[in-house]
Amino acid sequence: MTPVLALLLAAAPQPFPQRTVATEVYGAESCPKAEDGTIVVCARRPESERYRIPKALRQTKRTDAPSTSWASRWASVENAGRYTMPNSCSVVGTGGQTGCTQMMLRQWFLERQSGR
């Protein structure tokens, strides 16, 4: 083998491993051994975190604060269903169409008062 060919073979990139395994170990556990060209990446966590929900998934802020009044909560519920309630003149919901006649009569009455 020529020296140039040996140099090229030595400088050639090594093949990538078949797979990479990322795992977490707790306390004094040992990291699993790599087999067959596998790369094992271990993250060490304290023993007290073993059975806890990961920090990224923990809920940090309540969405419905206990200081919100019941009147405010009810107003938001009532406002959400405003367009599906009876007498709303809406195509959504079972009683939405019942308000269309009332709305048409109200508009007619206002136009009559304004003198159009």
Contacts in CASP RR format, 6 or more apart in sequence:
PFRMAT RR
TARGET T0000
AUTHOR 0000-0000-0000
METHOD contacts of the structure
MODEL  1
MTPVLALLLAAAPQPFPQRTVATEVYGAESCPKAEDGTIVVCARRPESER
YRIPKALRQTKRTDAPSTSWASRWASVENAGRYTMPNSCSVVGTGGQTGC
TQMMLRQWFLERQSGR
17 37 0 8 1.000
17 38 0 8 1.000
17 39 0 8 1.000
18 36 0 8 1.000
18 37 0 8 1.000
18 38 0 8 1.000
19 38 0 8 1.000
19 39 0 8 1.000
20 38 0 8 1.000
20 39 0 8 1.000
20 40 0 8 1.000
20 41 0 8 1.000
21 32 0 8 1.000
21 34 0 8 1.000
21 38 0 8 1.000
21 39 0 8 1.000
21 40 0 8 1.000
21 41 0 8 1.000
22 41 0 8 1.000
22 43 0 8 1.000
23 31 0 8 1.000
23 32 0 8 1.000
23 40 0 8 1.000
23 41 0 8 1.000
23 42 0 8 1.000
23 43 0 8 1.000
24 42 0 8 1.000
24 43 0 8 1.000
24 44 0 8 1.000
24 45 0 8 1.000
25 31 0 8 1.000
25 42 0 8 1.000
25 43 0 8 1.000
25 44 0 8 1.000
25 45 0 8 1.000
26 44 0 8 1.000
26 45 0 8 1.000
26 46 0 8 1.000
26 47 0 8 1.000
26 49 0 8 1.000
26 50 0 8 1.000
27 44 0 8 1.000
27 45 0 8 1.000
27 46 0 8 1.000
27 47 0 8 1.000
27 50 0 8 1.000
28 47 0 8 1.000
31 40 0 8 1.000
31 42 0 8 1.000
32 40 0 8 1.000
32 42 0 8 1.000
33 40 0 8 1.000
34 40 0 8 1.000
64 73 0 8 1.000
82 88 0 8 1.000
83 90 0 8 1.000
83 92 0 8 1.000
83 96 0 8 1.000
84 90 0 8 1.000
84 92 0 8 1.000
84 93 0 8 1.000
84 95 0 8 1.000
84 96 0 8 1.000
85 95 0 8 1.000
85 96 0 8 1.000
86 95 0 8 1.000
86 96 0 8 1.000
86 98 0 8 1.000
86 99 0 8 1.000
87 95 0 8 1.000
87 96 0 8 1.000
87 98 0 8 1.000
87 99 0 8 1.000
87 102 0 8 1.000
88 95 0 8 1.000
88 96 0 8 1.000
88 99 0 8 1.000
89 96 0 8 1.000
89 97 0 8 1.000
89 98 0 8 1.000
89 99 0 8 1.000
89 100 0 8 1.000
89 102 0 8 1.000
89 103 0 8 1.000
90 96 0 8 1.000
90 97 0 8 1.000
91 97 0 8 1.000
END
